C-alpha cells in the first residue's frame, strides 16, 4: 500500500517556506543563505519558492515580519493574561531559545546587508518594537512592577540593546561568560520593584 503525500494549499506552502527561510537566514546570514538552500530545506524547487516570494529580498523582508508578528503575539497575550508578569514573558519571547527564530538574530544578519529597503524595514520595525516596549513598561509602572521614576523610552531602548548584547554573546560562543547573568540581574534590580 502506497501512501500519498498530502498537497499543501498555497497559503500553507508559503508559510512553510517562510518558516524554513527564517531558520536558514537566522543561522547563516542574508548573504550566506541562498534561495537554493532554502528551497532544498523546504523540500521545494527554486521556481516554486519564487512563485511565493519574488526575490530573496522579499523573502527576507517577509521573514522579518513573520518573526516580529510572533513576538508581538506573545507580548499581546502576556499583556492580556498576566499583566503583572508581562515584562518577563516579553523578555523571554524576545530572547527565545535557539530552537526557534529570534527576531534579533534576523536584525543582526541584516546589519551587513547593503540594501536600503532592508535597512528601512529594519529601522521601521525596531521603532515599532521600541514603542511596544515603551507601552509595556508604562503599564508595568502603573501596576507597580517597574519603578515610577524610570524613563520608559530610555529603558525600552536598553531592552532592545540587551537583546543585541545577548545575541552577540551567543554568536561568539559566550563572549560575556558569567557577566551576562550579572548584566541581566543588574538590569532587573534597576528596573523592577521586586526583581525576584
TIZALO-261455 format. One record per residue (C-alpha): chain; residue in one letter; y, x, z. Coordinates in steps of 0.2 Angstrom, whole numbers, padded with zeros to 4 digits. Example, Ala and Ser with C-alpha at 12.3 -4.5 7.8 and 13.67 -1.06 7.14 Angstrom:
<cadena: A; residuo: A; Y: -0022; X: 0062; Z: 0039> .
<cadena: A; residuo: S; Y: -0005; X: 0068; Z: 0036> .
//
This chain:
<cadena: A; residuo: X; Y: 0000; X: 0000; Z: 0000> .
<cadena: A; residuo: X; Y: 0017; X: 0007; Z: -0005> .
<cadena: A; residuo: X; Y: 0032; X: 0005; Z: 0005> .
<cadena: A; residuo: X; Y: 0048; X: 0000; Z: -0005> .
<cadena: A; residuo: X; Y: 0064; X: 0008; Z: 0001> .
<cadena: A; residuo: X; Y: 0077; X: -0005; Z: 0005> .
<cadena: A; residuo: X; Y: 0093; X: -0003; Z: -0005> .
<cadena: A; residuo: X; Y: 0109; X: -0002; Z: 0005> .
<cadena: A; residuo: X; Y: 0124; X: -0013; Z: 0000> .
<cadena: A; residuo: X; Y: 0139; X: -0004; Z: -0007> .
<cadena: A; residuo: X; Y: 0148; X: -0005; Z: 0009> .
<cadena: A; residuo: X; Y: 0133; X: 0001; Z: 0019> .
<cadena: A; residuo: X; Y: 0130; X: 0016; Z: 0007> .
<cadena: A; residuo: X; Y: 0149; X: 0020; Z: 0008> .
<cadena: A; residuo: X; Y: 0148; X: 0020; Z: 0027> .
<cadena: A; residuo: X; Y: 0133; X: 0031; Z: 0027> .
<cadena: A; residuo: X; Y: 0141; X: 0044; Z: 0015> .
<cadena: A; residuo: X; Y: 0156; X: 0044; Z: 0026> .
<cadena: A; residuo: X; Y: 0147; X: 0047; Z: 0042> .
<cadena: A; residuo: X; Y: 0137; X: 0061; Z: 0034> .
<cadena: A; residuo: X; Y: 0153; X: 0069; Z: 0027> .
<cadena: A; residuo: X; Y: 0161; X: 0068; Z: 0044> .
<cadena: A; residuo: X; Y: 0147; X: 0078; Z: 0051> .
<cadena: A; residuo: X; Y: 0147; X: 0091; Z: 0037> .
<cadena: A; residuo: X; Y: 0166; X: 0093; Z: 0037> .
<cadena: A; residuo: X; Y: 0166; X: 0094; Z: 0056> .
<cadena: A; residuo: X; Y: 0153; X: 0108; Z: 0057> .
<cadena: A; residuo: X; Y: 0158; X: 0118; Z: 0042> .
<cadena: A; residuo: X; Y: 0176; X: 0116; Z: 0035> .
<cadena: A; residuo: X; Y: 0186; X: 0107; Z: 0022> .
<cadena: A; residuo: X; Y: 0184; X: 0122; Z: 0010> .
<cadena: A; residuo: X; Y: 0166; X: 0127; Z: 0015> .
<cadena: A; residuo: X; Y: 0159; X: 0109; Z: 0013> .
<cadena: A; residuo: X; Y: 0155; X: 0104; Z: -0005> .
<cadena: A; residuo: X; Y: 0153; X: 0087; Z: -0011> .
<cadena: A; residuo: X; Y: 0136; X: 0093; Z: -0017> .
<cadena: A; residuo: X; Y: 0131; X: 0097; Z: 0001> .
<cadena: A; residuo: X; Y: 0137; X: 0081; Z: 0007> .
<cadena: A; residuo: X; Y: 0129; X: 0071; Z: -0007> .
<cadena: A; residuo: X; Y: 0112; X: 0080; Z: -0004> .
<cadena: A; residuo: X; Y: 0113; X: 0077; Z: 0015> .
<cadena: A; residuo: X; Y: 0117; X: 0059; Z: 0012> .
<cadena: A; residuo: X; Y: 0102; X: 0058; Z: 0000> .
<cadena: A; residuo: X; Y: 0113; X: 0053; Z: -0015> .
<cadena: A; residuo: X; Y: 0119; X: 0061; Z: -0031> .
<cadena: A; residuo: X; Y: 0137; X: 0068; Z: -0033> .
<cadena: A; residuo: X; Y: 0141; X: 0054; Z: -0045> .
<cadena: A; residuo: X; Y: 0137; X: 0041; Z: -0033> .
<cadena: A; residuo: X; Y: 0147; X: 0050; Z: -0020> .
<cadena: A; residuo: X; Y: 0162; X: 0050; Z: -0032> .
<cadena: A; residuo: X; Y: 0159; X: 0031; Z: -0035> .
<cadena: A; residuo: X; Y: 0164; X: 0028; Z: -0017> .
<cadena: A; residuo: X; Y: 0177; X: 0042; Z: -0015> .
<cadena: A; residuo: X; Y: 0187; X: 0048; Z: -0029> .
<cadena: A; residuo: X; Y: 0189; X: 0065; Z: -0024> .
<cadena: A; residuo: X; Y: 0185; X: 0077; Z: -0010> .
<cadena: A; residuo: X; Y: 0202; X: 0075; Z: -0003> .
<cadena: A; residuo: X; Y: 0200; X: 0056; Z: -0002> .
<cadena: A; residuo: X; Y: 0183; X: 0058; Z: 0007> .
<cadena: A; residuo: X; Y: 0191; X: 0070; Z: 0020> .
<cadena: A; residuo: X; Y: 0206; X: 0058; Z: 0022> .
<cadena: A; residuo: X; Y: 0193; X: 0044; Z: 0025> .
<cadena: A; residuo: X; Y: 0184; X: 0054; Z: 0037> .
<cadena: A; residuo: X; Y: 0200; X: 0057; Z: 0047> .
<cadena: A; residuo: X; Y: 0202; X: 0038; Z: 0048> .
<cadena: A; residuo: X; Y: 0184; X: 0035; Z: 0052> .
<cadena: A; residuo: X; Y: 0185; X: 0047; Z: 0067> .
<cadena: A; residuo: X; Y: 0201; X: 0040; Z: 0073> .
<cadena: A; residuo: X; Y: 0196; X: 0022; Z: 0072> .
<cadena: A; residuo: X; Y: 0180; X: 0027; Z: 0083> .
<cadena: A; residuo: X; Y: 0191; X: 0035; Z: 0096> .
<cadena: A; residuo: X; Y: 0204; X: 0020; Z: 0096> .
<cadena: A; residuo: X; Y: 0189; X: 0008; Z: 0098> .
<cadena: A; residuo: X; Y: 0183; X: 0017; Z: 0113> .
<cadena: A; residuo: X; Y: 0201; X: 0018; Z: 0120> .
<cadena: A; residuo: X; Y: 0204; X: -0001; Z: 0117> .
<cadena: A; residuo: X; Y: 0188; X: -0006; Z: 0125> .
<cadena: A; residuo: X; Y: 0192; X: 0005; Z: 0140> .
<cadena: A; residuo: X; Y: 0209; X: -0002; Z: 0142> .
<cadena: A; residuo: X; Y: 0202; X: -0019; Z: 0142> .
<cadena: A; residuo: X; Y: 0186; X: -0017; Z: 0153> .
<cadena: A; residuo: X; Y: 0191; X: -0003; Z: 0165> .
<cadena: A; residuo: X; Y: 0210; X: -0001; Z: 0167> .
<cadena: A; residuo: X; Y: 0208; X: 0010; Z: 0182> .
<cadena: A; residuo: X; Y: 0196; X: 0022; Z: 0174> .
<cadena: A; residuo: X; Y: 0203; X: 0021; Z: 0157> .
<cadena: A; residuo: X; Y: 0211; X: 0038; Z: 0156> .
<cadena: A; residuo: X; Y: 0194; X: 0047; Z: 0160> .
<cadena: A; residuo: X; Y: 0185; X: 0036; Z: 0147> .
<cadena: A; residuo: X; Y: 0198; X: 0040; Z: 0134> .
<cadena: A; residuo: X; Y: 0197; X: 0059; Z: 0138> .
<cadena: A; residuo: X; Y: 0178; X: 0059; Z: 0137> .
<cadena: A; residuo: X; Y: 0179; X: 0050; Z: 0120> .
<cadena: A; residuo: X; Y: 0192; X: 0062; Z: 0114> .
<cadena: A; residuo: X; Y: 0181; X: 0076; Z: 0118> .
<cadena: A; residuo: X; Y: 0164; X: 0068; Z: 0115> .
<cadena: A; residuo: X; Y: 0148; X: 0078; Z: 0113> .
<cadena: A; residuo: X; Y: 0144; X: 0089; Z: 0098> .
<cadena: A; residuo: X; Y: 0131; X: 0076; Z: 0093> .
<cadena: A; residuo: X; Y: 0145; X: 0065; Z: 0086> .
<cadena: A; residuo: X; Y: 0160; X: 0069; Z: 0076> .
<cadena: A; residuo: X; Y: 0176; X: 0073; Z: 0086> .
<cadena: A; residuo: X; Y: 0192; X: 0069; Z: 0078> .
<cadena: A; residuo: X; Y: 0199; X: 0085; Z: 0085> .
<cadena: A; residuo: X; Y: 0186; X: 0095; Z: 0075> .
<cadena: A; residuo: X; Y: 0192; X: 0087; Z: 0059> .
<cadena: A; residuo: X; Y: 0210; X: 0092; Z: 0064> .
<cadena: A; residuo: X; Y: 0205; X: 0110; Z: 0066> .
<cadena: A; residuo: X; Y: 0196; X: 0110; Z: 0050> .
<cadena: A; residuo: X; Y: 0211; X: 0103; Z: 0041> .
<cadena: A; residuo: X; Y: 0223; X: 0116; Z: 0048> .
<cadena: A; residuo: X; Y: 0218; X: 0129; Z: 0035> .
<cadena: A; residuo: X; Y: 0220; X: 0117; Z: 0020> .
<cadena: A; residuo: X; Y: 0235; X: 0119; Z: 0010> .
<cadena: A; residuo: X; Y: 0236; X: 0101; Z: 0004> .
<cadena: A; residuo: X; Y: 0252; X: 0091; Z: 0008> .
<cadena: A; residuo: X; Y: 0243; X: 0075; Z: 0008> .
<cadena: A; residuo: X; Y: 0230; X: 0080; Z: 0021> .
<cadena: A; residuo: X; Y: 0245; X: 0088; Z: 0031> .
<cadena: A; residuo: X; Y: 0255; X: 0072; Z: 0030> .
<cadena: A; residuo: X; Y: 0240; X: 0062; Z: 0035> .
<cadena: A; residuo: X; Y: 0236; X: 0073; Z: 0050> .
<cadena: A; residuo: X; Y: 0254; X: 0073; Z: 0056> .
<cadena: A; residuo: X; Y: 0254; X: 0054; Z: 0055> .
<cadena: A; residuo: X; Y: 0238; X: 0052; Z: 0064> .
<cadena: A; residuo: X; Y: 0242; X: 0064; Z: 0078> .
<cadena: A; residuo: X; Y: 0258; X: 0055; Z: 0081> .
<cadena: A; residuo: X; Y: 0249; X: 0038; Z: 0081> .
<cadena: A; residuo: X; Y: 0236; X: 0045; Z: 0094> .
<cadena: A; residuo: X; Y: 0250; X: 0053; Z: 0104> .
<cadena: A; residuo: X; Y: 0258; X: 0035; Z: 0105> .
<cadena: A; residuo: X; Y: 0241; X: 0028; Z: 0111> .
<cadena: A; residuo: X; Y: 0240; X: 0041; Z: 0125> .
<cadena: A; residuo: X; Y: 0258; X: 0038; Z: 0130> .
<cadena: A; residuo: X; Y: 0254; X: 0019; Z: 0132> .
<cadena: A; residuo: X; Y: 0238; X: 0023; Z: 0142> .
<cadena: A; residuo: X; Y: 0247; X: 0035; Z: 0153> .
<cadena: A; residuo: X; Y: 0261; X: 0022; Z: 0156> .
<cadena: A; residuo: X; Y: 0248; X: 0009; Z: 0160> .
<cadena: A; residuo: X; Y: 0240; X: 0021; Z: 0172> .
<cadena: A; residuo: X; Y: 0257; X: 0024; Z: 0180> .
<cadena: A; residuo: X; Y: 0259; X: 0006; Z: 0183> .
<cadena: A; residuo: X; Y: 0242; X: 0004; Z: 0191> .
<cadena: A; residuo: X; Y: 0245; X: 0019; Z: 0202> .
<cadena: A; residuo: X; Y: 0232; X: 0031; Z: 0194> .
<cadena: A; residuo: X; Y: 0245; X: 0043; Z: 0187> .
<cadena: A; residuo: X; Y: 0259; X: 0050; Z: 0197> .
<cadena: A; residuo: X; Y: 0275; X: 0040; Z: 0193> .
<cadena: A; residuo: X; Y: 0286; X: 0055; Z: 0191> .
<cadena: A; residuo: X; Y: 0275; X: 0062; Z: 0177> .
<cadena: A; residuo: X; Y: 0283; X: 0061; Z: 0159> .
<cadena: A; residuo: X; Y: 0270; X: 0051; Z: 0149> .
<cadena: A; residuo: X; Y: 0277; X: 0058; Z: 0132> .
<cadena: A; residuo: X; Y: 0275; X: 0076; Z: 0138> .
<cadena: A; residuo: X; Y: 0259; X: 0073; Z: 0146> .
<cadena: A; residuo: X; Y: 0252; X: 0064; Z: 0130> .
<cadena: A; residuo: X; Y: 0256; X: 0080; Z: 0120> .
<cadena: A; residuo: X; Y: 0247; X: 0090; Z: 0134> .
<cadena: A; residuo: X; Y: 0232; X: 0079; Z: 0132> .
<cadena: A; residuo: X; Y: 0231; X: 0082; Z: 0114> .
<cadena: A; residuo: X; Y: 0233; X: 0101; Z: 0117> .
<cadena: A; residuo: X; Y: 0219; X: 0101; Z: 0129> .
<cadena: A; residuo: X; Y: 0208; X: 0094; Z: 0116> .
<cadena: A; residuo: X; Y: 0213; X: 0108; Z: 0104> .
<cadena: A; residuo: X; Y: 0210; X: 0121; Z: 0118> .
<cadena: A; residuo: X; Y: 0193; X: 0114; Z: 0122> .
<cadena: A; residuo: X; Y: 0189; X: 0114; Z: 0103> .
<cadena: A; residuo: X; Y: 0194; X: 0132; Z: 0101> .
<cadena: A; residuo: X; Y: 0183; X: 0136; Z: 0117> .
<cadena: A; residuo: X; Y: 0168; X: 0128; Z: 0109> .
<cadena: A; residuo: X; Y: 0170; X: 0135; Z: 0092> .
<cadena: A; residuo: X; Y: 0172; X: 0153; Z: 0099> .
<cadena: A; residuo: X; Y: 0157; X: 0151; Z: 0110> .
<cadena: A; residuo: X; Y: 0165; X: 0150; Z: 0127> .
<cadena: A; residuo: X; Y: 0182; X: 0158; Z: 0124> .
<cadena: A; residuo: X; Y: 0188; X: 0152; Z: 0141> .
<cadena: A; residuo: X; Y: 0172; X: 0154; Z: 0151> .
<cadena: A; residuo: X; Y: 0174; X: 0146; Z: 0168> .
<cadena: A; residuo: X; Y: 0193; X: 0145; Z: 0166> .
<cadena: A; residuo: X; Y: 0191; X: 0129; Z: 0155> .
<cadena: A; residuo: X; Y: 0184; X: 0120; Z: 0170> .
<cadena: A; residuo: X; Y: 0199; X: 0127; Z: 0181> .
<cadena: A; residuo: X; Y: 0211; X: 0121; Z: 0167> .
<cadena: A; residuo: X; Y: 0204; X: 0103; Z: 0167> .
<cadena: A; residuo: X; Y: 0204; X: 0102; Z: 0187> .
<cadena: A; residuo: X; Y: 0222; X: 0108; Z: 0187> .
<cadena: A; residuo: X; Y: 0227; X: 0095; Z: 0175> .
<cadena: A; residuo: X; Y: 0218; X: 0081; Z: 0184> .
<cadena: A; residuo: X; Y: 0226; X: 0087; Z: 0201> .
<cadena: A; residuo: X; Y: 0244; X: 0087; Z: 0192> .
<cadena: A; residuo: X; Y: 0242; X: 0070; Z: 0184> .
<cadena: A; residuo: X; Y: 0231; X: 0059; Z: 0194> .
<cadena: A; residuo: X; Y: 0234; X: 0052; Z: 0211> .
<cadena: A; residuo: X; Y: 0216; X: 0053; Z: 0215> .
<cadena: A; residuo: X; Y: 0208; X: 0067; Z: 0205> .
<cadena: A; residuo: X; Y: 0190; X: 0065; Z: 0212> .
//
